[in-house]
């Protein structure tokens, strides 16, 4: 059964007088009418003295996800989410972030290779009514990235309420002939998020133990803040920049008519060649650029289905019971080809060259063991503990996140092999700040074809060991740390995060 929520169902269920302030079943019901996909505005920056300046303002707003129902939200330069930032390789940029909300916040440039002081992690705090400037030169391959709040202990809540947006980083390869590149026309941002709503239309967040242990999952899907969206396509081929911006839900994406699509990018860069696929699995923070061919003139309905029973990313044991909502199917986005659609050139068969980093280049191997405590008395902390305890149930190498502890020290201009070991009963998407890495293997097996480019976030299934290799170039700062962490935001907020400095 696929799910959406009409205003009639919303108001009708709200009048029933259920015992809980949150409605666990809200979102189910007869499909509502489809809505045009909202396209975030494109912010390309204003050039002054050779530097591109971007102004972003965190603000509180009221959004209307359902007709005539207001939802308090957070956004950047608007009520919910932020504009898409357009960056180009070799740009000198200055991003000015004003905090106009009532909470302390941060803003992290997820996947960008930037100095630690410009990274926007938990240490780059922006107090209410103050401005933080991040200045750097863009120096990496083109790809699809994003930005989001990264506030200590509050990342999940602030991202959930809307403090995030997409980044399109372009270079000569990402805009080469044959690749759709007209923003909002044939190059479409697709920011996928799941929500839960209270009776009054407000967003429901943490309400029970499993929301922290399994990560928070909703029962209503939004794309770019649009319920049940469609996109009217005016070209034969459409490029979808898929971003899983949900707090914890993993999406198994395919098309209802089983059509194939071409995967051209994995977030941190293009793939060497397009990969024809029938489905793709995106964990929180993962991105993928795909090309969909609409030449047959039929609607193409992107859907998310439950992971198959043999998926290495499926939770085990009691964690599978805690994640009952993750087995639901969703309609994500319908592409409607328009009459007289413009033709599109053939895709290039060679997109880029990926030079594999050799394992022998690594001067050091580090091992990171992901840990969870399954005690039932825990209702969440804010990190800060040096060891495992009831309020910080998650850890890496037996240590919960502490702002005053530097867990690792890395030598600048070195290459390291990181080994991520997951002995828990659920998948964790592991993210490293500072730059991009290449996956070497999963349990000794080669990575999936769509993982053969550069990445900054990797799925590590229960019982899996994933090894990747990474170069730590350009930036050193003994006083300012980068982060590594699980990108299930409730896990990150409750201890599954560590810090490293590059010296």
C-alpha positions as CSV (number, residue, x, y, z in Angstrom):
1,X,0.0,0.0,0.0
2,X,1.3,3.4,-0.9
3,X,0.8,6.4,1.3
4,X,-0.1,10.1,1.1
5,X,-2.3,12.4,3.1
6,X,-5.3,14.5,2.0
7,X,-6.6,17.5,3.9
8,X,-9.8,15.6,4.5
9,X,-8.0,12.7,6.1
10,X,-5.8,15.0,8.1
11,X,-8.6,17.0,9.6
12,X,-10.8,14.0,10.0
13,X,-8.2,12.0,11.9
14,X,-7.3,15.1,14.0
15,X,-10.9,15.2,15.2
16,X,-11.0,11.6,16.4
17,X,-9.4,12.5,19.7
18,X,-6.6,10.0,19.8
19,X,-4.7,9.5,23.1
20,X,-1.3,10.6,21.6
21,X,-0.5,14.1,20.5
22,X,1.3,12.5,17.5
23,X,-0.6,10.5,15.0
24,X,1.4,7.3,14.2
25,X,-1.0,6.5,11.4
26,X,-1.2,10.0,9.9
27,X,0.0,9.9,6.3
28,X,-2.0,6.7,5.4
29,X,-5.2,6.9,3.5
30,X,-6.5,7.5,0.0
31,X,-4.0,9.3,-2.3
32,X,-4.4,13.0,-2.4
33,X,-4.2,15.0,-5.6
34,X,-0.7,15.5,-7.0
35,X,1.0,18.8,-6.6
36,X,3.6,20.5,-8.8
37,X,7.1,19.9,-7.5
38,X,8.5,22.9,-5.8
39,X,11.9,23.8,-7.2
40,X,14.2,25.6,-4.7
41,X,15.6,28.9,-5.9
42,X,19.1,28.9,-7.4
43,X,21.7,31.0,-5.6
44,X,24.7,31.6,-7.8
45,X,26.5,34.2,-5.7
46,X,27.4,37.8,-6.3
47,X,30.9,38.4,-7.5
48,X,32.8,41.2,-5.8
49,X,36.5,41.7,-6.2
50,X,36.9,38.2,-7.6
51,X,35.0,36.5,-4.7
52,X,31.5,35.0,-5.0
53,X,29.4,36.1,-2.0
54,X,26.4,34.1,-0.8
55,X,24.0,35.3,1.8
56,X,22.0,32.8,3.8
57,X,19.6,33.6,6.7
58,X,18.3,31.0,9.1
59,X,14.7,31.9,9.8
60,X,11.5,30.6,11.4
61,X,8.5,30.3,9.2
62,X,5.1,28.8,8.6
63,X,4.8,26.3,5.8
64,X,1.6,24.9,4.2
65,X,2.3,21.2,3.3
66,X,-1.4,20.5,3.4
67,X,-4.1,22.9,2.1
68,X,-5.0,25.5,4.8
69,X,-2.9,23.8,7.4
70,X,0.0,25.8,8.8
71,X,3.2,24.0,10.0
72,X,5.9,25.9,12.0
73,X,9.2,25.2,10.2
74,X,12.8,26.5,9.9
75,X,14.4,27.5,6.6
76,X,17.2,29.5,5.0
77,X,16.1,32.5,3.0
78,X,12.6,31.1,3.3
79,X,10.2,29.3,5.5
80,X,11.4,25.8,4.7
81,X,14.7,24.4,3.4
82,X,17.1,26.7,1.6
83,X,18.1,27.7,-1.9
84,X,20.3,25.5,-4.1
85,X,23.8,26.8,-4.0
86,X,25.6,26.9,-7.4
87,X,29.4,26.5,-7.0
88,X,32.1,26.0,-9.5
89,X,35.4,24.4,-9.2
90,X,38.2,27.0,-8.5
91,X,35.7,29.6,-7.3
92,X,36.8,31.7,-4.4
93,X,33.6,31.9,-2.2
94,X,32.5,33.6,0.9
95,X,29.3,32.3,2.6
96,X,27.7,34.7,5.1
97,X,25.3,32.8,7.4
98,X,23.0,34.9,9.7
99,X,21.2,33.2,12.5
100,X,17.8,34.8,12.9
101,X,16.2,32.0,14.8
102,X,16.0,31.7,18.6
103,X,18.4,28.8,18.9
104,X,22.1,28.4,18.6
105,X,22.9,26.6,15.3
106,X,25.6,25.7,12.8
107,X,25.7,25.1,9.1
108,X,27.9,22.4,7.6
109,X,28.9,22.1,3.9
110,X,28.5,18.3,3.6
111,X,31.1,16.7,1.3
112,X,33.0,19.9,0.5
113,X,36.8,19.9,0.9
114,X,37.3,23.0,3.1
115,X,39.5,24.2,6.0
116,X,38.3,23.0,9.4
117,X,37.4,26.5,10.5
118,X,35.0,26.8,7.5
119,X,33.5,23.3,7.8
120,X,30.5,24.3,9.9
121,X,30.7,21.5,12.4
122,X,29.6,21.6,16.0
123,X,32.5,24.0,16.9
124,X,31.5,26.7,14.5
125,X,28.6,27.9,16.6
126,X,26.3,30.7,15.3
127,X,24.5,32.4,18.2
128,X,21.1,34.0,17.6
129,X,21.3,37.4,15.9
130,X,25.0,36.8,14.8
131,X,26.7,36.1,11.5
132,X,29.3,33.5,10.7
133,X,31.5,33.7,7.6
134,X,32.9,30.7,5.8
135,X,35.6,31.6,3.3
136,X,37.4,29.1,1.0
137,X,38.4,28.2,-2.5
138,X,36.4,25.4,-4.2
139,X,39.0,22.7,-5.1
140,X,37.4,19.4,-6.0
141,X,35.5,17.6,-8.6
142,X,31.9,18.5,-9.5
143,X,29.1,16.7,-8.0
144,X,25.9,17.0,-5.9
145,X,26.4,18.0,-2.3
146,X,24.3,19.6,0.4
147,X,24.4,21.8,3.5
148,X,22.6,21.3,6.8
149,X,22.6,22.2,10.5
150,X,25.2,20.4,12.5
151,X,24.6,21.7,16.0
152,X,25.8,19.6,18.9
153,X,22.9,17.5,20.2
154,X,20.4,19.4,18.0
155,X,21.3,18.3,14.5
156,X,18.3,15.9,14.1
157,X,15.8,18.4,15.3
158,X,17.1,21.3,13.2
159,X,17.5,19.4,10.0
160,X,14.1,17.8,10.5
161,X,12.5,21.2,10.8
162,X,14.1,22.5,7.6
163,X,17.7,23.7,8.0
164,X,19.2,22.1,4.9
165,X,19.6,22.6,1.2
166,X,21.3,21.3,-2.0
167,X,24.7,22.3,-3.4
168,X,25.4,21.8,-7.1
169,X,29.2,21.9,-7.7
170,X,30.0,22.1,-11.4
171,X,33.2,21.6,-13.4
172,X,33.8,21.0,-17.1
173,X,32.8,17.3,-16.8
174,X,29.5,17.7,-15.0
175,X,28.3,20.2,-17.6
176,X,29.7,18.4,-20.7
177,X,27.5,18.1,-23.8
178,X,25.0,15.3,-23.4
179,X,24.4,15.8,-19.7
180,X,21.2,17.7,-18.8
181,X,22.2,20.8,-17.0
182,X,19.4,23.5,-17.1
183,X,18.4,23.9,-13.5
184,X,14.7,23.3,-12.9
185,X,14.1,22.3,-16.5
186,X,16.0,19.1,-17.2
187,X,18.3,19.2,-14.1
188,X,16.1,18.7,-11.1
189,X,16.8,18.7,-7.4
190,X,15.0,15.9,-5.5
191,X,15.3,16.4,-1.7
192,X,13.6,13.4,-0.1
193,X,12.4,13.6,3.5
194,X,9.9,11.8,5.7
195,X,7.8,13.5,8.4
196,X,5.2,12.9,11.1
197,X,2.6,15.4,11.9
198,X,0.6,16.3,15.1
199,X,-3.1,16.9,15.1
200,X,-2.6,20.6,14.7
201,X,-0.4,20.2,11.7
202,X,2.9,20.8,13.5
203,X,5.8,18.5,13.0
204,X,6.1,15.6,15.5
205,X,9.6,14.6,16.5
206,X,11.1,12.4,19.2
207,X,8.2,10.7,21.1
208,X,9.4,7.3,22.0
209,X,12.5,5.2,22.8
210,X,12.7,3.6,19.3
211,X,12.8,7.1,17.7
212,X,16.3,7.3,19.1
213,X,17.5,3.7,18.9
214,X,16.3,3.0,15.4
215,X,16.5,6.7,14.3
216,X,13.4,8.8,13.6
217,X,11.2,7.7,10.7
218,X,8.0,9.5,9.5
219,X,5.0,8.2,7.7
220,X,4.5,11.1,5.2
221,X,6.9,11.8,2.4
222,X,7.9,15.3,1.1
223,X,10.1,16.1,-1.9
224,X,11.5,19.6,-1.8
225,X,8.8,20.2,0.7
226,X,6.0,19.0,-1.6
227,X,3.5,16.4,-0.8
228,X,2.7,13.9,-3.5
229,X,4.6,15.8,-6.2
230,X,4.8,15.6,-10.0
231,X,7.2,17.3,-12.4
232,X,6.1,18.3,-15.9
233,X,9.1,17.3,-18.1
234,X,9.7,19.2,-21.3
235,X,12.7,17.2,-22.4
236,X,13.3,13.6,-23.4
237,X,15.9,13.1,-20.7
238,X,15.7,14.4,-17.1
239,X,18.6,14.5,-14.6
240,X,17.4,13.9,-11.1
241,X,19.8,14.9,-8.3
242,X,18.6,12.6,-5.6
243,X,19.4,13.5,-2.0
244,X,18.3,11.5,1.0
245,X,17.9,14.3,3.5
246,X,15.9,12.2,6.0
247,X,17.0,11.8,9.5
248,X,17.2,8.0,9.5
249,X,15.1,6.4,6.7
250,X,16.9,4.5,3.9
251,X,15.2,4.6,0.5
252,X,15.1,1.7,-2.0
253,X,14.3,3.7,-5.2
254,X,13.0,2.4,-8.5
255,X,10.3,3.2,-11.1
256,X,6.9,1.5,-10.9
257,X,7.0,0.3,-14.5
258,X,10.5,-1.2,-13.9
259,X,12.2,1.0,-16.4
260,X,15.9,1.3,-16.1
261,X,17.8,4.5,-15.5
262,X,21.4,5.6,-15.9
263,X,23.4,6.4,-12.7
264,X,26.0,9.1,-13.6
265,X,27.1,10.3,-10.2
266,X,27.4,9.1,-6.6
267,X,27.5,12.5,-4.8
268,X,31.2,13.3,-4.6
269,X,31.8,13.0,-8.3
270,X,30.6,11.5,-11.6
271,X,31.1,7.9,-12.2
272,X,33.6,6.9,-14.9
273,X,30.8,5.6,-17.1
274,X,27.0,5.6,-16.8
275,X,25.7,2.6,-14.9
276,X,22.3,1.2,-16.1
277,X,20.3,0.2,-13.0
278,X,16.7,-0.8,-12.0
279,X,17.0,0.4,-8.4
280,X,19.3,2.3,-6.1
281,X,19.5,2.3,-2.3
282,X,20.2,5.7,-0.6
283,X,20.9,5.9,3.1
284,X,20.7,9.3,4.9
285,X,23.1,11.9,3.4
286,X,23.8,9.8,0.3
287,X,23.2,11.3,-3.1
288,X,23.0,10.0,-6.6
289,X,22.6,11.7,-10.0
290,X,20.4,9.6,-12.4
291,X,19.2,10.1,-15.9
292,X,15.7,9.1,-16.8
293,X,14.6,8.6,-20.4
294,X,11.0,9.6,-21.1
295,X,11.0,8.9,-24.8
296,X,8.1,6.5,-24.5
297,X,5.8,9.3,-23.5
298,X,4.5,7.5,-20.4
299,X,4.6,8.8,-16.9
300,X,7.5,7.6,-14.8
301,X,6.7,7.1,-11.2
302,X,9.6,7.0,-8.8
303,X,8.8,4.9,-5.8
304,X,10.5,3.7,-2.6
305,X,10.0,0.0,-1.6
306,X,11.0,-2.0,1.4
307,X,14.5,-3.5,1.2
308,X,14.4,-7.1,0.0
309,X,14.9,-9.9,2.6
310,X,18.4,-10.6,1.4
311,X,19.6,-7.0,1.5
312,X,22.9,-6.6,3.5
313,X,21.5,-3.3,4.8
314,X,18.4,-4.8,6.4
315,X,18.2,-4.6,10.2
316,X,18.4,-7.8,12.3
317,X,16.8,-9.1,15.4
318,X,15.0,-6.6,17.7
319,X,16.2,-3.7,15.6
320,X,14.0,-5.0,12.7
321,X,11.0,-4.9,15.0
322,X,11.9,-1.3,16.0
323,X,12.0,-0.3,12.4
324,X,8.6,-1.5,11.3
325,X,7.9,1.8,9.6
326,X,10.9,1.4,7.4
327,X,9.2,-1.5,5.5
328,X,6.5,0.8,4.1
329,X,6.3,1.7,0.4
330,X,6.0,5.3,-0.8
331,X,5.3,7.2,-4.0
332,X,8.1,9.7,-4.3
333,X,7.8,11.7,-7.6
334,X,5.9,11.3,-10.8
335,X,7.6,12.6,-14.0
336,X,5.0,13.6,-16.6
337,X,6.4,14.0,-20.1
338,X,4.8,16.8,-22.0
339,X,3.6,16.8,-25.6
340,X,6.2,18.2,-27.9
341,X,9.0,17.6,-25.4
342,X,12.5,18.7,-26.6
343,X,14.8,16.0,-27.8
344,X,18.0,15.4,-25.7
345,X,21.4,14.4,-27.0
346,X,22.8,11.0,-26.3
347,X,24.6,10.5,-23.1
348,X,28.4,10.4,-23.3
349,X,29.7,6.9,-22.6
350,X,32.7,8.2,-20.8
351,X,32.0,10.7,-18.1
352,X,35.3,11.1,-16.3
353,X,38.4,9.2,-15.3
354,X,38.6,7.9,-11.8
355,X,42.2,7.0,-10.8
356,X,42.0,4.4,-8.1
357,X,44.0,5.2,-4.9
358,X,46.2,2.1,-4.3
359,X,46.0,0.4,-0.9
360,X,49.8,0.5,-0.8
361,X,49.7,4.3,-0.6
362,X,48.1,4.3,2.9
363,X,50.6,5.1,5.6
364,X,48.2,4.0,8.3
365,X,45.1,1.9,8.9
366,X,42.6,3.1,11.5
367,X,39.8,0.9,12.8
368,X,36.4,2.3,13.9
369,X,34.0,0.0,15.7
370,X,30.4,1.3,15.8
371,X,28.5,0.5,19.0
372,X,25.0,0.6,20.5
373,X,23.7,0.0,24.0
374,X,20.2,-1.5,23.9
375,X,19.0,-0.4,27.4
376,X,15.3,0.4,27.5
377,X,15.5,3.2,30.0
378,X,17.3,5.6,27.6
379,X,15.3,8.5,26.2
380,X,18.2,10.5,24.7
381,X,21.0,12.7,25.8
382,X,23.0,15.4,24.0
383,X,26.3,13.6,23.6
384,X,29.2,14.8,25.7
385,X,30.1,11.5,27.5
386,X,33.6,9.9,27.3
387,X,32.2,6.4,27.7
388,X,29.0,4.5,27.2
389,X,26.2,5.4,29.5
390,X,22.4,5.5,29.6
391,X,22.1,9.0,28.1
392,X,24.7,8.4,25.3
393,X,23.8,4.9,24.0
394,X,25.9,5.1,20.8
395,X,29.7,5.1,20.5
396,X,32.6,4.7,18.1
397,X,35.5,2.6,19.5
398,X,33.7,2.5,22.8
399,X,33.7,6.3,23.2
400,X,30.7,8.6,22.9
401,X,31.2,12.1,21.4
402,X,32.8,14.7,23.7
403,X,33.5,18.2,22.4
404,X,36.7,18.4,24.5
405,X,38.2,15.2,23.2
406,X,40.1,14.8,20.0
407,X,39.9,11.1,19.1
408,X,42.3,11.0,16.2
409,X,45.2,13.0,14.8
410,X,46.0,12.7,11.0
411,X,49.1,13.9,9.2
412,X,48.5,16.4,6.5
413,X,49.2,15.3,2.9
414,X,49.0,11.7,4.0
415,X,46.8,8.8,2.7
416,X,45.0,6.6,5.2
417,X,42.9,3.4,5.1
418,X,39.9,3.5,7.4
419,X,38.2,0.3,8.4
420,X,34.6,0.7,9.6
421,X,33.3,-2.3,11.6
422,X,29.6,-2.6,12.4
423,X,28.8,-5.2,15.0
424,X,25.3,-3.7,15.7
425,X,22.0,-5.0,14.4
426,X,21.3,-2.2,12.0
427,X,23.0,-0.3,9.2
428,X,24.8,2.9,9.9
429,X,25.7,5.5,7.1
430,X,29.3,6.5,8.0
431,X,30.3,10.1,7.0
432,X,33.7,11.8,7.2
433,X,34.3,15.5,7.0
434,X,37.3,17.1,5.2
435,X,36.8,15.5,1.7
436,X,36.1,12.5,-0.3
437,X,37.2,8.8,-0.2
438,X,37.2,5.7,-2.4
439,X,35.6,2.5,-1.1
440,X,38.0,-0.5,-1.3
441,X,35.7,-3.3,-0.3
442,X,32.8,-4.7,1.7
443,X,33.7,-7.8,3.7
444,X,36.5,-8.3,1.2
445,X,34.2,-7.9,-1.8
446,X,34.4,-5.1,-4.4
447,X,32.0,-2.2,-3.8
448,X,28.8,-1.9,-5.8
449,X,29.2,-0.3,-9.3
450,X,27.5,3.0,-8.2
451,X,30.0,3.3,-5.4
452,X,33.1,3.3,-7.6
453,X,33.4,7.1,-7.7
454,X,34.2,9.5,-4.8
455,X,32.0,9.4,-1.8
456,X,31.8,11.0,1.7
457,X,29.1,8.7,3.2
458,X,29.0,5.0,3.0
459,X,26.4,2.4,4.1
460,X,27.8,-0.1,6.6
461,X,25.3,-3.0,7.1
462,X,25.0,-5.0,10.2
463,X,27.9,-7.4,10.5
464,X,29.8,-5.6,7.7
465,X,33.3,-4.3,7.6
466,X,33.8,-1.6,5.0
467,X,37.3,-0.3,4.1
468,X,37.9,3.0,2.3
469,X,41.0,5.0,1.5
470,X,41.3,8.8,1.7
471,X,43.8,11.5,1.1
472,X,44.0,14.3,3.7
473,X,45.5,17.1,1.6
474,X,45.7,20.9,1.7
475,X,44.5,21.9,5.2
476,X,46.0,21.5,8.6
477,X,44.8,23.0,11.9
478,X,45.8,21.5,15.2
479,X,43.2,23.5,17.0
480,X,40.1,22.9,14.9
481,X,38.6,19.5,14.4
482,X,36.7,17.7,11.7
483,X,34.0,15.1,12.5
484,X,33.3,11.5,11.6
485,X,30.0,10.0,12.5
486,X,26.9,8.0,11.8
487,X,24.5,10.1,9.6
488,X,21.4,8.7,11.3
489,X,21.0,12.0,13.1
490,X,19.6,10.6,16.3
491,X,22.6,8.4,16.6
492,X,25.0,11.3,15.9
493,X,23.2,13.5,18.5
494,X,23.5,10.7,21.1
495,X,27.1,9.8,20.9
496,X,28.0,8.0,17.6
497,X,30.5,10.8,16.5
498,X,34.1,11.5,16.9
499,X,36.7,14.3,16.2
500,X,40.0,14.3,14.3
501,X,42.5,17.1,13.6
502,X,44.8,17.3,10.6
503,X,48.3,18.6,11.6
